[in-house]
């Protein structure tokens, strides 16, 4: 049965993570925060998680490792949102798998000031792997899949804080795109198309909100989806992702310069992965989580643009993929996601990382 509107849902679970927790062991407050995609009812962390979880990084260890802590869980276990965005001081998650469906329109927002969640107006069309970005006073949502990680739609919408507005449709249906605002436009890069013959694409669209129209830019060097994306110093970085499937994850890292409409190779991420979190925190790009063949990653690796080098930081308390990750204030917030390979189990886990 679909979830009823809950308003604000608060819980005070802000406990610091100890050394054992940083290795992916279940936190005592995580009991009952998981649910299977094909079976209703809350459950504990599945045993398969321990076989799939990996936290060791090949990157050099940073001198200052940072720490994770547990926070108020999501109202319902969710996964395959693939991304999240910060909007007006809160973390927003839209779409994804929840309550035995893969096309939920759910829209939740987390407020770190009160450690609480709110349920907001749902997406006009439910989907998973929705591309999201914020620009100005709006939150944007592009495409997504209406079946399990396949069969995309071409809808596009903008949320103004109170309601959703319908935008011009994407030129072609796509899901699992990497989206980011740069200047006064939104870049929509890569993604996957198709149903039975699902495949990654190298598309690079730019959406202009003032004109409500799309234009094309130089495609990225290799088509992939489930990639991480951030904007740093006027350039866009696209990191890792899958080439058609997580069995062929990529460690590639490219940056895009809009002035020259050109891509540049950067130092590859130490752990090839897809469905990971990717954020700009302090002076580095942090990538955490993700999945691979019989793997769910907890590695927390960071890239320094000034040196073109990667380092490893404290791994996630609960390795998972398909979650949302954002920076608000001086912390990285990571919510939801799958604790094992694939979309068979969803989580309500919400954890934060900080160097403070």
C-alpha positions as CSV (number, residue, x, y, z in Angstrom):
1,X,0.0,0.0,0.0
2,X,1.4,3.4,-0.9
3,X,2.8,5.4,2.0
4,X,0.4,8.0,3.5
5,X,1.6,11.6,3.9
6,X,3.6,11.8,7.1
7,X,4.7,15.4,7.4
8,X,7.8,15.7,9.5
9,X,9.4,12.5,10.8
10,X,12.1,13.1,13.3
11,X,14.6,10.8,15.1
12,X,17.7,11.5,17.1
13,X,20.3,9.0,16.1
14,X,23.4,11.1,15.8
15,X,26.0,8.8,17.2
16,X,29.7,8.9,16.3
17,X,31.0,5.9,14.5
18,X,33.6,3.8,16.2
19,X,36.5,2.0,14.4
20,X,34.5,-1.3,14.0
21,X,31.6,0.6,12.4
22,X,33.9,2.2,9.9
23,X,34.6,-1.3,8.5
24,X,31.0,-1.9,7.5
25,X,29.6,-3.7,10.6
26,X,25.9,-3.1,11.3
27,X,25.2,-0.2,13.6
28,X,22.8,-1.0,16.4
29,X,20.4,1.7,15.2
30,X,20.3,0.1,11.8
31,X,18.1,-2.8,12.8
32,X,14.9,-3.0,10.8
33,X,16.0,-0.4,8.3
34,X,15.9,-2.8,5.3
35,X,13.3,-4.2,3.0
36,X,13.2,-6.6,0.1
37,X,12.0,-5.4,-3.3
38,X,9.8,-8.5,-3.7
39,X,8.5,-8.9,-0.2
40,X,6.9,-6.4,2.3
41,X,8.1,-6.1,5.8
42,X,11.1,-4.6,7.6
43,X,14.3,-6.7,8.1
44,X,17.8,-6.4,9.4
45,X,20.9,-6.1,7.3
46,X,20.9,-9.2,5.0
47,X,23.7,-11.8,5.4
48,X,24.6,-11.3,1.7
49,X,25.8,-7.8,2.5
50,X,28.8,-9.2,4.4
51,X,29.8,-11.3,1.5
52,X,29.5,-8.4,-1.0
53,X,30.8,-5.5,1.2
54,X,34.4,-4.2,0.4
55,X,36.0,-1.3,2.1
56,X,39.7,-1.5,1.3
57,X,41.0,1.1,-1.1
58,X,44.2,0.9,-3.2
59,X,44.6,4.7,-2.8
60,X,47.1,6.1,-0.3
61,X,45.5,6.9,3.1
62,X,44.9,10.5,3.9
63,X,46.5,11.8,7.1
64,X,43.2,12.9,8.4
65,X,40.6,10.1,7.9
66,X,37.4,11.8,9.1
67,X,34.4,9.9,10.7
68,X,30.9,8.8,10.0
69,X,27.8,9.0,12.2
70,X,24.3,7.6,12.0
71,X,21.3,9.9,11.6
72,X,17.5,9.7,11.3
73,X,16.5,7.0,8.8
74,X,14.4,7.5,5.8
75,X,10.6,7.1,6.4
76,X,10.7,4.1,4.0
77,X,13.6,2.0,2.7
78,X,14.5,3.2,-0.8
79,X,17.2,2.6,-3.4
80,X,18.1,3.4,-7.0
81,X,17.3,7.0,-6.7
82,X,21.0,7.0,-7.9
83,X,21.5,10.7,-6.8
84,X,20.3,13.4,-4.6
85,X,20.5,17.2,-4.5
86,X,20.8,20.0,-2.0
87,X,17.9,22.4,-2.3
88,X,17.2,25.2,0.2
89,X,19.4,23.6,2.9
90,X,17.9,20.1,2.7
91,X,18.8,16.9,0.9
92,X,16.1,15.9,-1.6
93,X,15.6,12.3,-2.9
94,X,13.1,11.7,-5.7
95,X,11.9,8.5,-7.3
96,X,13.5,5.1,-7.0
97,X,12.5,1.7,-5.7
98,X,10.3,1.6,-2.6
99,X,7.6,-0.6,-1.2
100,X,7.8,-3.4,-3.8
101,X,7.7,-1.1,-6.8
102,X,10.4,0.4,-9.0
103,X,8.5,3.4,-10.2
104,X,7.7,5.3,-7.0
105,X,7.3,9.1,-7.3
106,X,8.3,9.6,-3.7
107,X,10.0,12.9,-2.8
108,X,11.6,13.2,0.6
109,X,13.7,15.9,2.1
110,X,16.1,15.7,5.0
111,X,16.9,18.7,7.2
112,X,20.2,18.3,9.1
113,X,19.3,21.0,11.5
114,X,16.4,19.0,13.0
115,X,17.6,15.6,11.9
116,X,14.2,15.0,10.4
117,X,12.5,14.0,7.1
118,X,9.5,15.5,5.4
119,X,7.4,14.0,2.6
120,X,6.9,16.6,-0.2
121,X,4.8,16.7,-3.4
122,X,5.6,13.6,-5.5
123,X,7.2,13.5,-8.9
124,X,4.5,13.8,-11.7
125,X,5.8,10.5,-13.1
126,X,7.4,7.9,-10.9
127,X,10.7,6.4,-12.0
128,X,14.0,5.1,-10.9
129,X,17.5,6.5,-11.7
130,X,16.1,10.0,-12.2
131,X,18.6,12.7,-13.2
132,X,18.4,15.6,-10.8
133,X,20.0,19.0,-10.4
134,X,19.4,22.4,-8.8
135,X,19.7,25.7,-10.4
136,X,18.5,29.0,-9.0
137,X,15.2,28.5,-7.1
138,X,14.3,25.2,-8.7
139,X,15.0,21.5,-8.4
140,X,15.0,19.8,-11.8
141,X,14.3,16.1,-12.6
142,X,15.0,14.5,-16.0
143,X,14.0,11.1,-17.3
144,X,14.5,7.9,-15.4
145,X,13.5,4.2,-15.9
146,X,9.9,3.0,-15.5
147,X,11.0,-0.6,-15.3
148,X,13.8,-2.1,-13.2
149,X,16.8,-0.2,-14.4
150,X,15.5,-0.2,-18.0
151,X,12.9,1.3,-20.3
152,X,13.4,5.1,-19.8
153,X,10.9,7.9,-20.3
154,X,11.5,11.4,-21.6
155,X,9.7,13.5,-19.1
156,X,11.3,16.6,-17.4
157,X,10.0,18.5,-14.4
158,X,11.0,21.4,-12.1
159,X,10.0,21.8,-8.5
160,X,9.6,25.4,-7.1
161,X,9.4,24.5,-3.4
162,X,5.6,24.0,-3.5
163,X,4.7,22.2,-6.7
164,X,6.1,20.5,-9.8
165,X,6.0,22.1,-13.3
166,X,6.2,20.1,-16.6
167,X,9.1,21.1,-18.9
168,X,9.9,20.4,-22.5
169,X,10.5,16.7,-22.9
170,X,14.0,15.3,-23.4
171,X,15.0,14.9,-27.1
172,X,15.3,11.2,-26.4
173,X,14.2,9.0,-23.5
174,X,17.0,8.2,-21.1
175,X,17.8,7.2,-17.5
176,X,20.7,7.2,-15.1
177,X,22.1,10.4,-16.6
178,X,24.7,12.5,-14.7
179,X,23.2,16.0,-14.2
180,X,24.8,19.2,-12.9
181,X,24.2,22.9,-13.1
182,X,27.0,25.1,-14.4
183,X,26.4,28.8,-14.9
184,X,22.8,29.3,-16.0
185,X,22.3,25.9,-17.6
186,X,22.1,22.2,-16.7
187,X,24.4,19.7,-18.3
188,X,22.8,16.2,-18.8
189,X,25.6,13.7,-19.6
190,X,25.6,10.0,-20.4
191,X,22.9,7.6,-19.3
192,X,21.3,4.5,-20.6
193,X,18.6,3.7,-23.2
194,X,16.6,0.7,-24.2
195,X,14.7,-2.1,-22.6
196,X,15.7,-5.6,-23.6
197,X,18.9,-4.2,-25.3
198,X,19.8,-1.7,-22.6
199,X,23.1,0.2,-23.3
200,X,25.1,3.2,-22.1
201,X,25.3,6.3,-24.2
202,X,27.8,9.2,-24.5
203,X,25.2,11.9,-24.9
204,X,25.8,15.4,-23.6
205,X,22.8,17.7,-23.5
206,X,22.5,21.2,-22.1
207,X,19.2,22.5,-20.9
208,X,18.5,26.2,-20.8
209,X,15.7,26.9,-18.3
210,X,15.0,30.4,-19.7
211,X,14.3,29.1,-23.2
212,X,13.0,25.7,-22.0
213,X,15.0,23.9,-24.7
214,X,18.0,21.6,-25.2
215,X,21.2,21.8,-27.2
216,X,24.0,19.4,-27.7
217,X,27.6,19.6,-26.7
218,X,30.7,17.4,-27.3
219,X,29.9,13.9,-26.1
220,X,32.0,12.4,-23.3
221,X,34.8,10.1,-24.5
222,X,33.1,6.9,-23.5
223,X,29.4,6.2,-23.0
224,X,28.5,5.2,-19.5
225,X,25.7,5.6,-16.9
226,X,25.4,5.5,-13.1
227,X,28.4,7.9,-13.1
228,X,29.4,10.6,-10.5
229,X,29.4,14.2,-11.5
230,X,30.4,17.5,-9.8
231,X,31.2,21.0,-11.0
232,X,34.6,22.5,-9.8
233,X,36.1,25.8,-10.8
234,X,34.0,26.2,-13.9
235,X,34.6,22.7,-15.1
236,X,32.5,19.5,-14.9
237,X,34.0,16.2,-13.6
238,X,32.4,12.9,-14.6
239,X,33.8,10.0,-12.6
240,X,33.5,6.2,-13.0
241,X,30.1,4.6,-13.9
242,X,29.1,1.5,-15.8
243,X,29.6,0.7,-19.5
244,X,26.2,-1.1,-20.2
245,X,26.4,-3.1,-16.9
246,X,28.2,-3.1,-13.5
247,X,30.1,-6.1,-14.7
248,X,32.1,-3.7,-16.8
249,X,32.5,-0.7,-14.5
250,X,34.8,2.1,-15.5
251,X,37.5,3.9,-13.5
252,X,37.7,6.7,-16.0
253,X,37.7,10.3,-14.9
254,X,37.1,13.1,-17.3
255,X,36.7,16.9,-16.9
256,X,34.7,19.1,-19.4
257,X,35.6,22.7,-20.2
258,X,32.5,24.5,-21.5
259,X,34.6,27.3,-22.9
260,X,36.4,25.0,-25.4
261,X,33.6,22.4,-25.5
262,X,36.4,19.8,-24.8
263,X,37.0,16.8,-22.5
264,X,40.3,16.1,-20.7
265,X,41.5,12.8,-19.1
266,X,42.2,13.1,-15.3
267,X,43.6,10.6,-12.8
268,X,41.3,7.6,-12.8
269,X,39.4,6.8,-9.6
270,X,41.3,4.0,-7.7
271,X,38.1,1.9,-7.3
272,X,36.1,1.3,-10.5
273,X,32.4,1.5,-9.5
274,X,28.9,2.6,-10.5
275,X,25.9,3.9,-8.6
276,X,28.2,5.8,-6.1
277,X,27.9,9.1,-4.4
278,X,30.0,12.0,-5.7
279,X,30.3,15.4,-4.1
280,X,32.5,18.4,-3.7
281,X,33.5,18.7,-0.1
282,X,35.9,21.3,1.2
283,X,38.6,21.2,-1.5
284,X,38.2,17.7,-2.9
285,X,35.8,15.5,-4.9
286,X,34.7,12.7,-2.7
287,X,33.3,9.4,-4.1
288,X,31.8,6.8,-1.8
289,X,29.8,3.6,-2.2
290,X,28.8,2.0,-5.4
291,X,28.5,-1.6,-6.8
292,X,30.3,-4.1,-9.0
293,X,30.1,-7.8,-9.7
294,X,29.2,-9.4,-6.3
295,X,30.4,-6.3,-4.7
296,X,29.0,-3.3,-2.8
297,X,31.6,-0.7,-2.1
298,X,32.3,1.3,1.1
299,X,35.4,2.9,-0.2
300,X,35.5,6.7,0.4
301,X,38.1,8.1,-2.1
302,X,38.8,11.8,-2.7
303,X,40.4,13.6,-5.6
304,X,42.5,16.8,-5.3
305,X,42.2,18.9,-8.5
306,X,45.3,20.8,-7.5
307,X,47.5,17.7,-7.5
308,X,45.5,15.4,-9.8
309,X,45.8,12.7,-7.1
310,X,43.4,10.5,-5.1
311,X,43.5,9.6,-1.4
312,X,41.3,7.3,0.7
313,X,39.3,8.3,3.8
314,X,37.3,6.5,6.4
315,X,35.0,4.0,4.6
316,X,31.3,4.1,4.9
317,X,29.7,2.6,8.0
318,X,27.2,0.7,5.8
319,X,28.5,0.1,2.2
320,X,25.8,0.5,-0.3
321,X,24.9,1.8,-3.8
322,X,22.1,3.7,-5.6
323,X,21.8,6.1,-2.7
324,X,21.7,9.9,-2.5
325,X,24.7,11.9,-1.4
326,X,25.0,15.7,-0.9
327,X,27.0,18.3,1.0
328,X,25.2,20.6,3.4
329,X,27.3,22.8,5.6
330,X,30.4,20.9,6.7
331,X,29.2,17.3,6.2
332,X,28.4,14.8,3.5
333,X,25.0,13.2,3.9
334,X,24.4,9.8,2.3
335,X,20.9,8.3,2.5
336,X,19.1,5.1,1.2
337,X,20.7,2.7,-1.2
338,X,21.1,-1.0,-1.7
339,X,23.3,-2.9,0.8
340,X,24.1,-5.8,-1.6
341,X,24.7,-6.1,-5.4
342,X,21.5,-5.3,-7.4
343,X,18.2,-3.8,-6.4
344,X,16.8,-6.7,-4.4
345,X,17.1,-5.0,-1.0
346,X,16.4,-1.4,-0.1
347,X,17.6,0.6,3.0
348,X,16.5,3.5,5.1
349,X,20.1,4.2,6.3
350,X,21.1,7.8,6.6
351,X,24.7,8.5,7.6
352,X,27.0,11.6,7.5
353,X,30.7,12.0,7.0
354,X,32.8,14.9,8.2
355,X,36.4,15.9,8.5
356,X,35.6,18.2,11.4
